[in-house]
Amino acid sequence: MSKQRILAVDDEEDILELLKYNLSRDGFSVRCATRGEEALRAVREEKPDLVLLDLMLPGTDGLEVCRSLKDNPETRAIPVVMLTAKGEEADIVAGLELGADDYITKPFSPRVLMARIKAVLRRPRDGAADEVTPMTIGRLTIDPRRHEVKVKGKSIDVTHTEFRILHFMARRPGWVFTRYQIVDGSQGGDVAVTDRSVDVHMVNLRKKLGPCSEYIETVRGVGYRFKDV
């Protein structure tokens, strides 16, 4: 079985060495780039399975690289995981809005890094997740056909809007979503979801989910994720 290919993009050589060491040790084939233009060229030459992308790059920065990849139909499906310094919430949100799949803050734990990369690579591509098949996540069951949510086998009363939000996020465990992405992903039905109402819906969902409320995680300064149980 061929190794999965990862393109690591960072302008700091010591970070690249650390990334290459840990990724290679876990069985990945690694190619490195230090500039945004070099990264785009590498993607064209050898389509990687994932791009690990620093935001602060000389020349074309990480956000521009991400935008270029997600605007191109040939590279849109390639997962992008951003590397960023702590506190750069605006850049994190901007990257996620552009289509990045996740982000990792610097300094990072190699173990957390590998777990997050593997979680992204397990995700379905191009909307392949089944939208009608019932899902069971831990003690939680979501049945789109019946529009029903169960906690430990017992049905709970959720609104149509709450169901759409929960189902949208549960189909993508581990993904970090901004409020605007949750709005876009859960549209439909009679009641519109707005970015200002997302927090209210999350509070209500957590109350109703009871022991499963921990499955919805707040990502401070960014939005929410459904826990990768």
C-alpha positions in Angstrom: 0.0 0.0 0.0 1.5 3.4 -1.0 2.3 6.0 1.6 0.0 9.0 2.0 1.8 12.1 0.8 2.0 15.3 2.9 3.3 18.6 1.8 4.7 20.5 4.8 5.1 24.3 4.2 7.0 26.5 6.6 9.8 29.0 6.3 11.5 27.8 9.5 13.9 25.0 8.8 13.8 23.7 12.4 10.0 23.4 12.2 10.2 21.6 8.9 12.8 19.1 10.3 10.4 18.5 13.2 7.5 18.0 10.9 9.4 15.7 8.6 10.7 13.6 11.4 7.3 13.0 13.0 5.4 12.5 9.8 8.0 10.1 8.3 8.1 8.1 11.6 4.3 7.7 11.3 4.6 6.3 7.8 3.9 9.4 5.6 5.8 10.4 2.5 6.8 14.1 3.1 7.8 16.9 0.8 8.8 20.3 2.1 8.4 23.8 0.9 9.5 27.1 2.4 7.6 29.6 0.3 4.0 30.0 -0.9 5.0 29.9 -4.6 7.0 26.8 -4.0 4.1 25.1 -2.2 1.7 25.8 -5.1 4.2 24.5 -7.6 4.7 21.3 -5.4 0.9 20.7 -5.3 0.7 21.0 -9.1 3.6 18.6 -9.6 2.6 16.0 -7.1 -0.9 16.1 -5.7 -0.5 15.5 -2.0 -3.1 13.9 0.3 -2.8 16.8 2.7 -1.1 20.2 2.9 0.3 21.3 6.3 0.5 25.1 5.8 2.2 27.8 7.8 0.4 31.2 7.6 3.4 33.4 7.9 5.4 32.8 4.7 7.6 35.1 2.6 6.1 36.2 -0.6 2.7 34.5 -1.0 1.4 33.9 2.5 -0.5 30.9 3.8 -3.9 32.5 3.4 -3.2 33.2 -0.3 -2.0 29.6 -0.8 -5.1 28.3 0.8 -7.3 30.5 -1.3 -5.5 29.4 -4.5 -5.9 25.7 -3.6 -9.6 26.0 -2.7 -10.5 28.1 -5.7 -9.0 25.5 -8.1 -11.3 22.6 -8.9 -8.3 20.3 -9.3 -7.0 21.0 -5.8 -10.1 21.9 -3.9 -10.5 18.5 -2.3 -7.0 18.4 -0.9 -7.3 18.9 2.9 -5.4 21.9 4.3 -4.3 22.1 7.9 -3.0 25.5 9.0 -0.1 26.1 11.3 -0.4 29.4 13.2 1.0 31.2 16.3 -1.3 31.4 19.3 -3.7 34.3 19.5 -4.0 34.9 15.7 -7.8 34.3 15.9 -8.5 36.6 12.9 -6.1 34.6 10.7 -7.6 31.3 11.9 -11.1 32.4 11.1 -10.0 33.7 7.7 -8.4 30.4 6.9 -11.4 28.4 7.9 -13.6 30.6 5.9 -11.4 30.0 2.9 -11.9 26.3 3.3 -9.0 25.1 5.5 -10.0 21.9 7.3 -8.3 22.5 10.6 -5.6 24.5 12.4 -2.7 23.7 14.8 -1.2 26.4 17.0 2.5 26.9 17.6 4.2 25.7 19.6 2.5 22.4 19.0 2.7 18.9 20.5 3.9 16.3 18.0 1.4 13.8 19.3 -1.5 16.2 19.0 -0.2 17.2 15.5 -0.3 13.6 14.3 -3.7 12.9 15.8 -5.2 16.0 14.2 -3.7 15.1 10.8 -4.9 11.6 10.9 -8.4 12.8 11.9 -8.5 15.1 8.9 -7.3 12.3 6.6 -10.1 10.0 7.9 -12.8 12.5 6.8 -14.9 11.9 3.7 -14.0 13.9 0.6 -16.3 15.9 -1.7 -19.4 15.6 0.4 -19.2 11.8 0.4 -20.8 11.6 3.9 -24.2 10.0 3.7 -26.9 12.6 4.5 -29.7 10.1 5.2 -28.1 7.2 7.0 -28.7 7.1 10.8 -25.6 7.9 12.8 -24.5 6.6 16.2 -21.8 8.5 18.0 -21.1 7.2 21.4 -24.4 7.6 23.4 -25.9 9.7 20.7 -28.0 8.6 17.7 -29.1 10.9 14.9 -31.6 9.7 12.3 -32.2 12.1 9.4 -35.0 10.0 7.9 -37.1 10.3 11.1 -35.6 13.7 12.1 -35.0 12.1 15.4 -32.2 12.5 18.0 -31.7 10.0 20.8 -29.5 10.1 23.9 -28.8 6.7 25.5 -31.7 5.3 23.5 -34.2 8.0 24.6 -35.7 10.5 22.1 -35.1 14.1 22.9 -37.1 17.1 21.6 -35.1 19.3 19.2 -36.3 21.9 16.8 -35.7 21.6 13.0 -33.0 24.2 13.2 -31.2 22.5 16.1 -31.4 19.2 14.2 -29.9 20.7 11.1 -27.0 22.2 13.0 -26.4 19.0 15.0 -26.5 16.8 12.0 -24.3 19.1 9.9 -21.6 19.1 12.6 -21.9 15.4 13.5 -21.2 14.4 10.0 -17.8 16.0 10.2 -16.4 15.1 13.6 -13.3 17.0 14.5 -13.9 19.8 12.0 -13.7 23.3 13.4 -16.5 25.5 12.1 -17.0 29.3 12.3 -20.5 30.6 13.0 -20.8 31.6 9.3 -19.9 28.1 8.2 -22.5 26.6 10.5 -25.1 29.0 9.1 -24.2 28.0 5.5 -24.1 24.3 6.3 -27.4 24.1 8.1 -29.7 26.2 5.9 -33.1 24.9 5.0 -36.5 24.7 6.6 -38.7 27.6 7.7 -36.5 29.2 10.3 -33.3 30.9 9.1 -30.1 30.4 11.0 -28.0 33.6 11.5 -24.5 33.9 12.8 -25.8 35.8 15.9 -28.3 33.0 16.7 -25.8 30.1 16.5 -24.6 30.6 20.1 -28.2 30.5 21.3 -28.9 27.3 19.4 -25.7 25.7 20.8 -26.7 26.6 24.4 -30.1 25.0 23.8 -28.6 21.9 22.1 -26.2 21.3 25.0 -29.0 21.5 27.5 -31.1 19.0 25.6 -28.2 16.6 24.9 -27.5 16.2 28.6 -24.7 13.7 29.0 -23.8 14.1 25.3 -23.5 17.9 25.6 -19.7 17.4 25.8 -19.7 16.3 22.2 -20.2 20.0 21.1 -16.9 21.8 21.9 -16.4 25.6 21.8 -13.3 26.7 20.0 -12.5 30.0 21.6 -12.4 32.9 19.2 -13.3 30.7 16.3 -16.5 28.8 16.6 -17.4 25.1 17.4 -16.5 21.6 16.6 -18.2 18.2 17.1 -16.0 16.0 19.2 -14.2 13.2 17.3 -15.4 10.5 19.7 
